[in-house]
Amino acid sequence: MASFNGKAARRSILRRVLTPSGLIELRRRRKSRGRRKRVEDDPELKLYARMLDKEYLHLGYFDDPTLTGEDISFGALMAAQARYGAMIVERVRSAGGLVLDGGCGMGGLLAPLQEAGHRPVALTPDRSQIAHISSKFPDLPVEHSTFEGLDTTRYARAFDTIINSESWQYIDLDAGLAVVDRVLAPGGRWVICDFFRETDKIDRAGHKLEVFRAKTAAAGWRLIEDNDITPNILPTLAFAHMLGRRLIAPLVDYGIEKLQLKAPGVHYVFEEILAQAGPRLERQLEVVEPQKFAANKTYRLFVLERG
Ligand SMILES: C[S@@+](CC[C@H](N)C(=O)[O-])C[C@H]1O[C@@H](n2cnc3c(N)ncnc32)[C@H](O)[C@@H]1O
C-alpha cells in the first residue's frame, strides 16, 4: 500500500474543489445525496456482514448473560448467533410448509430452515443482500421488496410461519400487521425476535412494546410465547461497546494525529470536521451501552397465533 503523502493529498483536494471538472462532479455528488435509499443498500448491515463473516446480522443469544465484552471473541459471537437462529427454527410450524423469512438479511436462517425440512421464501429490500442470497441459493424464491410492499395477492394465506428475525423494528406497525394478516395461512404462526422500546430516552429505534401489544391483541393475535431475552443479547452489546471504546475510538484519534503530523495543511482544512468524530462516536456508543439499552429497551422472542 502506498504511504500517505501530504503533498499529493493537498493537490488532490485542490483539484477537486478548484478545477471546473472537479466542481461539476462535486455538484453532481451533492445532488445525488438522499437518492439512494438506505433500506435498499444499507452500509451498516454490509459492515456487520463483513465483520462477522457469517450470514447472521442479529445480536445472537448468549446462554451466559454474565459475559463481559472482554470475555467474548468473534467465534463466540458467531456461536451465539447460530444459537439464536436455532431458537427461531425450533419454533417454526410443521416441516414441509412455506416459511417467509421477512427481512432475511444475508440469509443466515435459510440453510437451517431447509435442513429442518421447511421451504423458506427470503424477503429483503436490500439489493446487496438479494445478490448474495440469489448466488448462494439459486433455487430459493427471493422477494426483493419491503415487508410492507409484499405482493399479498400472490402470497394470500400462503405461509405456515412468518419470521421477523430482528427486522420487525424497521417495519411500519400497521402496514406490517396487515401483510401478516393476509399472507399467513389459517392456523399459522408468527415468530418475532427483536427489541422494543419501553422509553424514548435514548433513541426511537424499535416499536413501543405497549403499542405492539395493544395492536396485536386488538387484531386478534394471541401471544403463545413471550420470552424476555434481553440479558442474553447484552453480551453482544458489551462486545460492540468494548470494540468501540478500546479499538475504534483510539484508531480514530491515532488517524487524526497521524494526519496532523504528516499533512498539517490538510489537517488544518478538515480540523473542525475531524473534531466532530469523537463526540459522534460517543453518541453511537451510547446506543450500545448495555446498561442503558436494558434500562430503555427490551429484547423479546415472541410467538403469536390467531385468537
Ligand atoms: C438486522 S438485519 C436482520 C437480518 C436477518 N433477519 C438476521 O436475523 O440475520 C435487518 C433486516 O431487515 C431488513 N429490512 C429493513 N427494512 C425492512 C422493511 N421495511 N421490510 C423488510 N425488511 C426490512 C434489512 O434489509 C435486513 O435484511
PDBQT file of the ligand as one rigid body, heavy atoms in Angstrom, charges set to zero:
ROOT
HETATM    1  C1  LIG A 401     -30.659  -6.532  11.462  1.00  0.00    +0.000 C 
HETATM    2  S1  LIG A 401     -30.982  -7.235   9.893  1.00  0.00    +0.000 S 
HETATM    3  C2  LIG A 401     -31.532  -8.863  10.351  1.00  0.00    +0.000 C 
HETATM    4  C3  LIG A 401     -31.316  -9.823   9.223  1.00  0.00    +0.000 C 
HETATM    5  C4  LIG A 401     -31.730 -11.264   9.460  1.00  0.00    +0.000 C 
HETATM    6  N1  LIG A 401     -33.135 -11.417   9.697  1.00  0.00    +0.000 N 
HETATM    7  C5  LIG A 401     -30.926 -11.878  10.561  1.00  0.00    +0.000 C 
HETATM    8  O1  LIG A 401     -31.518 -12.238  11.595  1.00  0.00    +0.000 OA
HETATM    9  O2  LIG A 401     -29.708 -12.043  10.391  1.00  0.00    +0.000 OA
HETATM   10  C6  LIG A 401     -32.475  -6.407   9.405  1.00  0.00    +0.000 C 
HETATM   11  C7  LIG A 401     -33.057  -6.840   8.051  1.00  0.00    +0.000 C 
HETATM   12  O3  LIG A 401     -34.290  -6.160   7.830  1.00  0.00    +0.000 OA
HETATM   13  C8  LIG A 401     -34.288  -5.633   6.511  1.00  0.00    +0.000 C 
HETATM   14  N2  LIG A 401     -35.270  -4.535   6.418  1.00  0.00    +0.000 N 
HETATM   15  C9  LIG A 401     -35.113  -3.215   6.668  1.00  0.00    +0.000 A 
HETATM   16  N3  LIG A 401     -36.281  -2.568   6.422  1.00  0.00    +0.000 NA
HETATM   17  C10 LIG A 401     -37.181  -3.515   6.023  1.00  0.00    +0.000 A 
HETATM   18  C11 LIG A 401     -38.542  -3.482   5.603  1.00  0.00    +0.000 A 
HETATM   19  N4  LIG A 401     -39.237  -2.350   5.592  1.00  0.00    +0.000 N 
HETATM   20  N5  LIG A 401     -39.129  -4.645   5.225  1.00  0.00    +0.000 NA
HETATM   21  C12 LIG A 401     -38.441  -5.801   5.258  1.00  0.00    +0.000 A 
HETATM   22  N6  LIG A 401     -37.158  -5.895   5.663  1.00  0.00    +0.000 NA
HETATM   23  C13 LIG A 401     -36.534  -4.756   6.019  1.00  0.00    +0.000 A 
HETATM   24  C14 LIG A 401     -32.828  -5.269   6.278  1.00  0.00    +0.000 C 
HETATM   25  O4  LIG A 401     -32.530  -5.102   4.911  1.00  0.00    +0.000 OA
HETATM   26  C15 LIG A 401     -32.190  -6.510   6.864  1.00  0.00    +0.000 C 
HETATM   27  O5  LIG A 401     -32.278  -7.566   5.927  1.00  0.00    +0.000 OA
ENDROOT
TORSDOF 0
